Amino acid sequence: IEGENNDKFFTHPRNPKALAAYLFAHNHLFYMMELLTGLLLLMLSLCEAPAVPSLRLDVYVHATLELLALVMVAFELCMKLRWLGFHTFIRHKRTMVKTCVLLVQFVEAIVVLIRQTSHMRVTRALRPIFLVDCRYCGAVRRNLRQIFQSLPPFIDILLLLLFFMVIFAILGKNLLIVAVCDPLSSSWRSLNLSSVRYACVLFCFVLFVTCLSFFCNTVRCFLTFLCVTQRPMGVSLKQFDGLMRFYRPRMSARDRFLTYKALNTSGAPMLSLQDFYKFYEVTGLKWKARRNWLLIPYCVLPSSPLAGGFSWSKLVPWSYIVFLTIYGVEVLLKISGLGPVAYFSSGWNLFDFSVTVFAFLGLIALAFDKEPFYFIVILRPLQLLRLFKIKQRYRNVLDTMFELFPRMASLGISVWECNHIACIQCFFCALCRW
C-alpha cells in the first residue's frame, strides 16, 4: 500500500553504507531530482523528429540531453541498489521494469548519437515510467496498480466473448454466404431496425439481471442455511436438500438423497459435524442405475449418388469429412461404453450427438442436390467451454449464464417481438401515407 512510510522490514538499511544511501534517497532534493528527470525525458518528445519544426532540436543536442537524463536515472537506481542490496533490488518488480527500460533507452540513445539521425523508436512510449516512479506520483502508482489488478477478470471475460464470436462468426459466414441471391440470407444480413436498435440495451439488461440474480441467490442461500432460531446438533435431510439446491441446482432429487445417505455413515437421523467433513469428497461422486444394454450400431449410406460418379471431395472440403468421421466414431464409442441412458443424461453429450447427426444429415443432403448444412459441425468446439469451467471465474459466469438462459431467452423473444410489431406498424403507416 502506498503511504508516507511504505518501507518494508526487509528493505531497512543493514550497514552504515546502506544507511547513508537510504538517507540520501529519502530527502526532498532527491525527490525533486527524480521529478525533474522524468519531466525532462517527457519534454524531449517535443524536440525529437517528427516534431513541430519551430521546436525541433538538432539530433546531437536532444541525444545528449537524453543521455544526461538517463545518467541521472542510473544514478538514482545505483543509490537504490546500494540501499536495498542486490537480492532485494532484483525482487522489486517496479524497479526491475525501470532498469530494463533504462538499458533499452541507453542503447537507443547511443545509436542515435552515433548515427546522427533519428529513427523510429517505439520505446519512447515507456518514458512515463520514469515520471510515475518518483515520490510525488504515489497516488498515480496506486491507481495504476488498482487498474492492473482489476484487468485479469476483464481480460478473461473478453476472451470468453472472443471465443463465442469466433465460433458464431464462422458459422454465420457459412450460413449466410451459401447463396448471395437468397432472400432468406438477405433478410438475415439486413435484419431490421428494432433488432439493431435494442441489441445493446438487451445486452446490458442481461448483464445486470445475471449479476443481480447471482448476488440474490448467494444471499438467499446464506439466509436459508444459517438464519435459524434454534441451534440443532446436526443437519437434517430437509436442510441438506435445501443446501444442495443452491450448491448444485442441476442435481436431481435422487442424487441429493443418495449424497445425504453416503454422508450419513453412522445411520443417525441427522448429519453430525464429523460426517459433514467428507462433504466435498461425496459431492464429487456420480450416481447411476445399473442396466444392461446391447447396442448394435449400423450406418446406411445412399448408393444411388455414388453409382453415378459422385465425388465428395469436389463439393465438400476434406476437413469436414475427416472431422465428421472423428466425431461420429467418438459418439459411437461413448454410447457403447457409457450406455444410452448415461450418455443422453448429460447435456453436453446430447449437444454433441445432435450437432453430429445434423452435420451427417447435411452431408447426405448434399448428395441429393439439396442445400447443404454440414458446416453446423463448427458448433462442436463449444464443448471447449467445459475447459473454461476449470477456472473459478469462468465457472461462476457460465453456470449463471446456463441457469438463466431459458428465462432470458423467453424474455428476449418477448421484448423483440413487441418492438418488432411496433416498428412494423409505425413504418407501415408511414409508407402508406407516403
CORUR-V190818 format. One record per run of one state. SS is the DSSP state (@ for helix, = for strand, . for the rest). FROM is the first residue (numbers start at 1). TO is the last residue. If there is no record, write none. Layout:
SS|FROM|TO  SS|FROM|TO
//
This chain:
.|1|8  @|9|11  .|12|15  @|16|25  .|26|27  @|28|46  .|47|58  @|59|84  .|85|85  @|86|91  .|92|92  @|93|115  .|116|121  @|122|126  .|127|127  @|128|132  .|133|134  @|135|176  .|177|182  @|183|190  .|191|192  @|193|226  .|227|234  =|235|235  .|236|236  @|237|247  .|248|252  @|253|263  .|264|270  =|271|271  .|272|272  @|273|276  .|277|278  @|279|282  .|283|303  @|304|307  .|308|311  @|312|315  .|316|317  @|318|338  .|339|339  @|340|344  .|345|346  @|347|367  .|368|373  @|374|388  .|389|391  @|392|433  .|434|434
//
